[in-house]
Amino acid sequence: MELTAGKVAVVTGAASGIGLALAERFARAGLNVVLADVEQAALQAASEKIAGLGGKTLAVPTDVSDEAAVNTLAAAAVDRFGAVHVVCNNAGVASLADPWFGPLSAWKWVLGVNLWGVIHGIRAFLPVLAAQGEGHIVNTASVAGLVPGIGPSYDATKHAVVAISEDLYQAMNVAMLPIGVSVLCPGWVRTSIAQADRNWPQSLGEVPAWAATAEVMEPHVQRAIDEGTAPAAVADLVADAIAANRFWVFTDPHFTQMALDRWQHIAEGHNPQTDADMPGLPPAKELVAEIQQLLAGPGGALSLPGGPDHRTSKPSVTRVRLLTPRRGRVPGPGSPHRPGPRGLSPGPPPPSALPRIPLPSGLVVPDPVEPPVHHPLHPPPHRGKQGRRGQRGGSHRDRSVEAEYVGGQQHQPGVHPGQQAGDDRVRHGTENDPVDVVQPVSHDGNADGHRDERDGPGSHRVLQVAGCDRHRGQRGHYDQAPA
């Protein structure tokens, strides 16, 4: 389709970057331009700039993730100019939040703008183009729509935009509608995409914190953006594609070669490459080493129990805290903890007082629930046949005091609850130093100490364990982690 004076172009994300360059390019060709963006102050400034080029403009504040807002944009364009000939679904954002452990709101934001914005734009304007028998739709994807590596949410949306655009192209040809379709897959372009969270919607809550790996990647990505293609050059390529009815619009041959290499590996059945260098960034091996060094530091994922650094290390005895109330001392909510034998607390400390495992930034783990406590003089009812040890010792089957009674015999002074004379399965500790524990066999004969159908409804044993791998034995199970 020829870009001739008097035609109308609609551009989303028009307040800056590629969108503003497209609006300028269309205005210089004599087109009337409808600018849409969620950043209202920048949108107004862009509209005034385009109007200064001699063309007619209309600025419509638009959140493209909102279907009603995009429908309003289409209606406003038709009301103002009577037709629409070019639609550029260009608005896009990127998030630096942790995609796996961070809040889901980051995914909702990126998918809302990058994916649903394109879907809403196609559905709102396609009837207009089809009715007038002429038009062209340009969907802005990215090289990330061909080669993953920028970020999961961003990559996912851009892959989807490429697929949707190709499906739309096929549909227009099958239906013999004179509507062209192009997909723009730019590489690094000098835009403010890395600062997209300046437009974070309040409806999604607080702006998510950066992922730990962003500390490594962001400076390199920003440098690649600053050294990237000028937005005006990208706009020229888009204008040429519209005139030639060309589907693919690429800006960097290095990225297209990278996509070819990727698909060659796919065709050969190889696993995804983890050492493929991306144009504009340092070598992949250097980036991986830098990220792994960060993650291996204090609090990093690789330093946690169970991380790669611990897979080959010799396991040590688990460090746990017993949360079992002593007989005769049943603390109520908020009761103070008075020292018991060997400095141990006679009652369960609150979960907030227990040691916390260092976790990656952004990962939130809820506090454990305070366990129920039954008065020892009023044991909970039980059903079924008691275990052999329970019968012999007259145990009332309440595991909340099982650590204090083994074989029905009360512990000796100076010996930790759950340990009898000559029994080395439980070792001592203090209130501020977790106890090294090897758990005894339960009364019901289960080696893992879990309740079975013979347990009473109030039976429980509560342990807080730091990142464990379970190994079962004849006498009990060992929850092992580095001390």
C-alpha positions as CSV (number, residue, x, y, z in Angstrom):
1,M,0.0,0.0,0.0
2,E,1.3,3.4,-0.9
3,L,1.8,5.9,1.9
4,T,0.2,9.0,0.2
5,A,-0.9,12.3,1.7
6,G,-4.3,12.3,3.3
7,K,-4.2,8.7,4.5
8,V,-4.5,8.0,8.3
9,A,-2.0,6.1,10.5
10,V,-2.6,5.0,14.1
11,V,0.4,4.3,16.2
12,T,0.3,3.0,19.8
13,G,3.3,3.6,22.1
14,A,3.7,6.8,20.1
15,A,5.1,9.0,22.8
16,S,8.7,7.8,22.5
17,G,11.1,5.4,20.8
18,I,10.0,3.5,17.7
19,G,6.4,4.7,18.0
20,L,7.4,8.4,17.9
21,A,9.7,7.7,15.0
22,L,6.9,6.0,13.1
23,A,4.6,8.9,13.7
24,E,7.3,11.3,12.4
25,R,7.9,9.2,9.3
26,F,4.2,9.0,8.5
27,A,3.7,12.8,9.1
28,R,6.6,13.6,6.7
29,A,4.8,11.4,4.1
30,G,1.7,13.6,4.5
31,L,-0.4,11.2,6.5
32,N,-2.6,12.2,9.3
33,V,-1.5,10.6,12.5
34,V,-3.4,9.3,15.6
35,L,-1.0,8.9,18.5
36,A,-1.8,6.7,21.5
37,D,0.2,6.1,24.6
38,V,-0.4,5.6,28.3
39,E,2.2,8.3,29.3
40,Q,0.0,11.3,28.9
41,A,2.6,14.2,29.3
42,A,5.0,12.6,26.8
43,L,2.0,11.9,24.5
44,Q,1.0,15.5,24.4
45,A,4.6,16.6,23.7
46,A,4.8,14.1,20.9
47,S,1.6,15.3,19.3
48,E,2.8,18.9,19.3
49,K,6.0,17.8,17.7
50,I,4.2,15.9,14.9
51,A,1.8,18.7,14.4
52,G,4.8,21.0,13.8
53,L,5.7,18.9,10.8
54,G,2.5,20.1,9.1
55,G,0.3,17.1,9.5
56,K,-3.0,16.7,11.4
57,T,-2.8,14.8,14.6
58,L,-5.0,13.4,17.3
59,A,-3.6,12.3,20.7
60,V,-5.6,9.7,22.6
61,P,-4.4,8.5,26.0
62,T,-4.7,4.7,25.7
63,D,-3.9,1.7,27.9
64,V,-3.6,-1.0,25.2
65,S,-4.1,-3.8,27.7
66,D,-7.7,-2.6,28.1
67,E,-10.0,-3.7,25.3
68,A,-12.5,-0.9,25.9
69,A,-9.7,1.7,25.7
70,V,-8.5,0.4,22.4
71,N,-12.0,0.3,21.0
72,T,-12.4,3.9,22.1
73,L,-9.1,4.7,20.2
74,A,-10.5,3.2,17.0
75,A,-13.8,5.0,17.3
76,A,-12.0,8.3,18.0
77,A,-9.7,7.9,14.9
78,V,-12.7,7.2,12.6
79,D,-14.7,10.0,14.1
80,R,-11.8,12.5,13.6
81,F,-10.6,11.4,10.1
82,G,-13.3,9.1,8.7
83,A,-10.9,6.3,8.0
84,V,-7.8,4.4,9.1
85,H,-5.3,3.0,6.7
86,V,-2.2,2.0,8.7
87,V,-2.3,0.5,12.2
88,C,0.9,0.1,14.1
89,N,0.4,-2.0,17.3
90,N,3.7,-0.9,18.7
91,A,3.3,-0.4,22.5
92,G,5.6,-2.6,24.5
93,V,7.2,-3.0,27.9
94,A,9.8,-5.2,29.6
95,S,10.1,-6.2,33.3
96,L,13.3,-6.7,35.3
97,A,11.4,-8.7,38.0
98,D,12.2,-12.3,38.8
99,P,10.0,-14.3,36.5
100,W,10.0,-17.4,38.7
101,F,10.1,-16.2,42.3
102,G,8.8,-12.6,41.8
103,P,5.2,-11.5,41.9
104,L,2.8,-12.6,39.1
105,S,1.9,-9.0,38.5
106,A,5.0,-8.6,36.4
107,W,3.8,-11.3,34.0
108,K,0.3,-9.7,33.9
109,W,1.7,-6.4,33.0
110,V,4.0,-7.6,30.2
111,L,1.4,-9.9,28.7
112,G,-1.3,-7.2,29.0
113,V,0.7,-4.7,27.0
114,N,2.8,-6.7,24.6
115,L,0.4,-9.5,23.8
116,W,-3.1,-8.3,24.6
117,G,-2.3,-4.9,23.3
118,V,-1.7,-6.4,19.8
119,I,-4.8,-8.6,20.0
120,H,-7.0,-5.7,21.0
121,G,-5.5,-3.5,18.3
122,I,-6.1,-6.1,15.6
123,R,-9.7,-6.8,16.7
124,A,-10.6,-3.1,17.0
125,F,-9.2,-1.9,13.7
126,L,-9.6,-5.0,11.4
127,P,-13.3,-4.4,10.8
128,V,-12.6,-0.8,9.8
129,L,-9.9,-1.8,7.3
130,A,-11.9,-4.7,5.9
131,A,-15.0,-2.4,5.4
132,Q,-13.0,0.2,3.4
133,G,-11.2,-2.4,1.4
134,E,-7.7,-1.2,2.1
135,G,-5.2,-1.1,5.0
136,H,-2.0,-2.4,6.5
137,I,-1.3,-3.7,10.0
138,V,2.2,-3.6,11.6
139,N,2.8,-5.6,14.8
140,T,5.9,-4.8,16.7
141,A,7.5,-8.0,18.0
142,S,11.3,-8.4,18.5
143,V,14.2,-10.6,17.7
144,A,13.2,-12.1,21.0
145,G,10.2,-13.5,19.1
146,L,12.7,-15.6,17.1
147,V,15.5,-16.2,19.6
148,P,14.7,-16.4,23.4
149,G,17.2,-14.9,25.8
150,I,15.9,-11.4,26.8
151,G,13.5,-12.6,29.6
152,P,10.8,-15.2,29.9
153,S,7.8,-12.9,29.9
154,Y,9.2,-10.7,27.2
155,D,10.3,-13.6,25.0
156,A,6.9,-15.3,25.4
157,T,4.9,-12.3,24.3
158,K,7.1,-11.6,21.3
159,H,7.0,-15.2,20.1
160,A,3.2,-14.9,20.4
161,V,3.1,-11.7,18.4
162,V,5.2,-13.3,15.6
163,A,2.8,-16.3,15.5
164,I,-0.3,-14.1,15.6
165,S,1.0,-11.9,12.8
166,E,1.8,-14.8,10.6
167,D,-1.7,-16.3,11.2
168,L,-3.3,-13.0,10.4
169,Y,-1.2,-12.8,7.2
170,Q,-2.4,-16.2,6.2
171,A,-6.0,-15.4,7.1
172,M,-6.1,-12.2,5.0
173,N,-4.7,-14.1,2.0
174,V,-7.2,-16.9,2.3
175,A,-10.1,-14.5,2.7
176,M,-8.7,-12.4,-0.2
177,L,-8.9,-9.2,1.8
178,P,-6.6,-6.4,0.6
179,I,-5.1,-5.9,4.0
180,G,-1.3,-6.2,4.4
181,V,0.4,-7.5,7.5
182,S,4.0,-7.0,8.6
183,V,5.8,-8.0,11.8
184,L,8.7,-5.9,13.0
185,C,11.5,-7.8,14.7
186,P,14.0,-5.2,15.7
187,G,17.3,-5.9,17.5
188,W,18.8,-3.3,19.8
189,V,17.2,0.0,19.2
190,R,17.8,3.3,21.1
191,T,14.7,3.4,23.2
192,S,13.7,3.7,26.8
193,I,12.4,0.1,27.0
194,A,14.7,-0.7,30.0
195,Q,12.9,2.0,32.0
196,A,9.4,0.8,31.1
197,D,8.4,0.4,34.7
198,R,8.0,4.2,34.9
199,N,4.5,3.4,33.5
200,W,3.8,0.6,35.9
201,P,0.0,0.6,36.5
202,Q,-1.1,1.3,40.1
203,S,-3.8,-1.3,39.7
204,L,-1.1,-4.0,39.9
205,G,0.3,-2.9,43.2
206,E,3.9,-2.0,43.9
207,V,6.6,-2.1,41.2
208,P,8.3,-5.5,41.7
209,A,11.9,-5.6,42.8
210,W,14.6,-6.5,40.3
211,A,15.7,-10.1,39.9
212,A,19.1,-10.9,41.3
213,T,20.4,-11.6,37.8
214,A,19.3,-8.1,36.6
215,E,22.3,-6.7,38.5
216,V,24.5,-8.4,36.0
217,M,22.4,-8.1,32.8
218,E,21.0,-4.6,33.1
219,P,24.2,-2.6,32.5
220,H,25.1,-4.8,29.5
221,V,21.7,-4.5,28.0
222,Q,21.5,-0.8,28.5
223,R,24.9,-0.4,26.8
224,A,23.6,-2.5,23.8
225,I,20.5,-0.3,23.6
226,D,22.5,2.9,23.7
227,E,24.6,1.6,20.9
228,G,21.7,0.2,18.9
229,T,19.9,1.3,15.8
230,A,18.3,4.8,15.6
231,P,14.5,4.7,15.8
232,A,14.2,6.8,12.6
233,A,16.1,4.0,10.7
234,V,13.6,1.5,12.0
235,A,10.7,3.6,10.9
236,D,12.1,3.9,7.4
237,L,12.3,0.1,7.2
238,V,8.7,-0.2,8.3
239,A,7.5,2.3,5.7
240,D,9.3,0.4,3.0
241,A,7.7,-2.9,4.1
242,I,4.3,-1.3,4.0
243,A,4.9,0.0,0.4
244,A,6.2,-3.4,-0.7
245,N,3.7,-5.5,1.2
246,R,6.6,-7.3,2.9
247,F,5.8,-9.4,6.0
248,W,9.2,-9.6,7.8
249,V,10.9,-6.4,9.0
250,F,14.4,-7.0,10.4
251,T,16.9,-4.4,11.6
252,D,20.0,-6.4,12.4
253,P,21.4,-9.2,10.2
254,H,23.4,-10.6,13.1
255,F,20.2,-11.5,14.9
256,T,18.7,-13.1,11.8
257,Q,21.9,-15.3,11.5
258,M,21.5,-16.2,15.2
259,A,17.9,-17.3,14.5
260,L,19.1,-19.4,11.6
261,D,21.7,-21.1,13.7
262,R,19.1,-21.8,16.4
263,W,16.7,-23.4,14.0
264,Q,19.5,-25.5,12.5
265,H,20.2,-26.9,16.0
266,I,16.4,-27.5,16.5
267,A,16.3,-29.4,13.2
268,E,19.2,-31.6,14.3
269,G,17.4,-32.3,17.6
270,H,20.0,-30.6,19.9
271,N,19.1,-29.2,23.3
272,P,18.9,-25.4,23.6
273,Q,22.3,-23.8,23.6
274,T,23.4,-22.1,26.8
275,D,26.6,-20.7,25.4
276,A,25.3,-18.9,22.3
277,D,26.6,-15.3,22.1
278,M,24.0,-12.6,21.6
279,P,25.0,-9.6,19.4
280,G,25.8,-6.5,21.4
281,L,26.4,-8.4,24.7
282,P,29.6,-9.8,26.2
283,P,30.3,-13.5,25.4
284,A,27.7,-15.8,26.9
285,K,30.3,-17.7,28.9
286,E,31.4,-14.5,30.6
287,L,27.8,-13.6,31.4
288,V,27.1,-17.0,32.8
289,A,30.2,-16.9,35.0
290,E,29.3,-13.5,36.3
291,I,25.8,-14.5,37.1
292,Q,26.9,-17.7,38.8
293,Q,29.4,-15.8,40.9
294,L,26.6,-13.5,42.0
295,L,24.3,-16.4,42.9
296,A,27.1,-18.2,44.8
297,G,27.5,-15.2,47.1
298,P,25.9,-14.8,50.5
299,G,22.2,-15.4,50.2
300,G,22.5,-16.5,46.5
301,A,20.6,-19.4,45.2
302,L,23.7,-21.5,44.7
303,S,24.7,-21.0,48.3
304,L,21.5,-22.5,49.7
305,P,21.3,-26.0,51.1
306,G,20.4,-28.3,48.3
307,G,22.0,-26.0,45.7
308,P,24.6,-27.2,43.2
309,D,27.5,-26.5,45.6
310,H,26.0,-29.0,48.1
311,R,25.3,-31.9,45.7
312,T,28.7,-33.4,46.1
313,S,29.5,-32.3,49.6
314,K,29.4,-34.8,52.4
315,P,26.0,-34.6,54.2
316,S,26.1,-33.6,57.9
317,V,23.6,-34.1,60.7
318,T,20.4,-32.1,60.4
319,R,20.2,-29.0,62.6
320,V,16.6,-28.7,63.8
321,R,14.6,-27.3,66.7
322,L,12.3,-29.6,68.6
323,L,8.9,-27.9,69.1
324,T,7.6,-30.4,71.7
325,P,6.0,-29.2,75.0
326,R,7.3,-30.7,78.2
327,R,4.8,-32.6,80.4
328,G,3.3,-30.4,83.0
329,R,4.2,-27.1,81.3
330,V,1.8,-26.1,78.6
331,P,2.5,-22.6,77.6
332,G,-0.4,-20.6,76.3
333,P,-0.2,-18.0,73.5
334,G,2.5,-15.4,74.3
335,S,3.8,-17.3,77.4
336,P,7.4,-16.6,78.2
337,H,10.0,-19.3,77.7
338,R,11.7,-20.3,80.9
339,P,14.9,-22.3,80.7
340,G,14.4,-26.1,81.2
341,P,17.0,-28.8,81.5
342,R,20.2,-28.0,79.6
343,G,18.9,-24.6,78.8
344,L,16.1,-25.9,76.6
345,S,12.8,-24.1,76.5
346,P,10.0,-26.1,78.2
347,G,7.5,-25.0,75.5
348,P,7.6,-24.4,71.7
349,P,9.2,-21.1,70.7
350,P,7.1,-19.0,68.3
351,P,7.9,-19.6,64.6
352,S,9.2,-16.1,64.3
353,A,12.0,-16.9,66.8
354,L,13.3,-19.8,64.7
355,P,16.3,-19.4,62.4
356,R,15.3,-18.5,58.8
357,I,17.0,-19.9,55.7
358,P,18.5,-17.1,53.5
359,L,16.4,-16.9,50.3
360,P,16.8,-15.3,47.0
361,S,15.6,-11.7,46.6
362,G,11.9,-11.6,45.9
363,L,11.1,-15.0,47.3
364,V,8.5,-14.9,50.1
365,V,7.8,-17.9,52.3
366,P,4.8,-17.7,54.7
367,D,5.5,-18.2,58.4
368,P,4.8,-21.7,59.7
369,V,1.5,-22.2,61.6
370,E,1.8,-22.5,65.3
371,P,1.1,-26.2,66.2
372,P,-1.8,-27.1,68.4
373,V,-0.9,-28.0,72.0
374,H,-3.0,-30.5,74.2
375,H,-2.9,-30.4,77.9
376,P,-1.0,-33.6,79.1
377,L,-3.6,-34.2,81.8
378,H,-6.4,-34.3,79.1
379,P,-4.9,-36.2,76.2
380,P,-6.8,-36.2,72.9
381,P,-8.9,-39.2,72.1
382,H,-7.5,-41.9,70.0
383,R,-8.9,-44.7,67.9
384,G,-7.6,-48.1,66.8
385,K,-5.0,-50.3,68.3
386,Q,-2.0,-48.8,70.0
387,G,1.5,-49.6,69.0
388,R,3.4,-52.2,71.0
389,R,5.6,-49.6,72.7
390,G,2.6,-47.5,73.5
391,Q,0.9,-50.4,75.3
392,R,4.0,-51.4,77.2
393,G,4.6,-47.9,78.5
394,G,1.0,-46.8,78.9
395,S,1.5,-43.9,76.4
396,H,-1.6,-41.9,75.6
397,R,-0.3,-41.7,72.0
398,D,0.1,-37.9,72.1
399,R,3.2,-37.3,70.0
400,S,3.4,-33.8,71.4
401,V,5.2,-35.4,74.4
402,E,6.6,-38.4,72.6
403,A,10.1,-36.8,72.7
404,E,9.8,-36.8,76.5
405,Y,8.6,-40.5,76.8
406,V,10.5,-43.2,74.9
407,G,9.2,-46.7,75.7
408,G,6.9,-45.2,78.4
409,Q,9.8,-44.1,80.6
410,Q,10.2,-40.5,81.8
411,H,13.5,-38.8,80.9
412,Q,16.2,-38.5,83.5
413,P,17.3,-35.1,84.8
414,G,20.0,-33.5,82.7
415,V,19.0,-35.7,79.7
416,H,17.3,-34.1,76.7
417,P,13.6,-35.1,76.2
418,G,13.6,-38.1,73.9
419,Q,17.0,-39.5,75.1
420,Q,17.4,-42.1,77.8
421,A,20.7,-43.1,79.5
422,G,22.9,-44.8,77.0
423,D,20.8,-43.6,74.1
424,D,22.9,-41.5,71.8
425,R,20.3,-40.9,69.2
426,V,19.5,-37.3,70.5
427,R,22.3,-34.9,71.3
428,H,22.2,-31.8,73.5
429,G,21.9,-28.2,72.5
430,T,20.8,-24.8,73.9
431,E,17.9,-22.6,73.2
432,N,20.0,-20.5,70.9
433,D,21.8,-23.4,69.3
434,P,19.7,-25.9,67.3
435,V,19.9,-29.5,68.5
436,D,21.5,-32.2,66.3
437,V,18.8,-34.8,66.1
438,V,18.4,-38.3,64.9
439,Q,14.7,-39.0,65.2
440,P,13.6,-42.2,67.1
441,V,11.2,-44.7,65.6
442,S,7.6,-43.7,66.3
443,H,5.3,-45.8,68.6
444,D,3.2,-46.9,65.7
445,G,6.2,-48.5,63.9
446,N,6.4,-46.0,61.0
447,A,10.0,-45.4,60.4
448,D,9.3,-41.9,59.1
449,G,7.3,-40.8,62.1
450,H,4.2,-39.9,60.0
451,R,0.8,-40.5,61.4
452,D,-1.1,-43.5,60.0
453,E,-4.7,-44.6,60.4
454,R,-4.0,-45.7,64.0
455,D,-3.0,-42.3,65.2
456,G,-5.3,-40.2,67.3
457,P,-6.6,-36.9,65.8
458,G,-4.4,-34.9,68.0
459,S,-1.2,-36.7,67.4
460,H,1.6,-34.5,66.1
461,R,5.3,-33.9,66.1
462,V,6.6,-30.6,64.8
463,L,10.1,-30.1,63.5
464,Q,11.6,-27.2,61.6
465,V,14.2,-28.5,59.3
466,A,16.6,-26.4,57.1
467,G,16.5,-27.6,53.5
468,C,16.6,-31.4,53.9
469,D,17.1,-34.5,51.8
470,R,15.3,-37.4,53.5
471,H,17.1,-40.8,54.0
472,R,15.2,-43.5,55.8
473,G,16.7,-46.2,58.0
474,Q,15.5,-49.0,60.3
475,R,15.5,-47.0,63.5
476,G,14.2,-43.8,62.1
477,H,14.7,-41.3,59.3
478,Y,17.5,-38.8,59.0
479,D,16.8,-35.3,57.6
480,Q,20.2,-34.3,56.5
481,A,21.5,-30.8,55.6
482,P,24.7,-28.9,56.2
483,A,25.1,-28.0,59.8
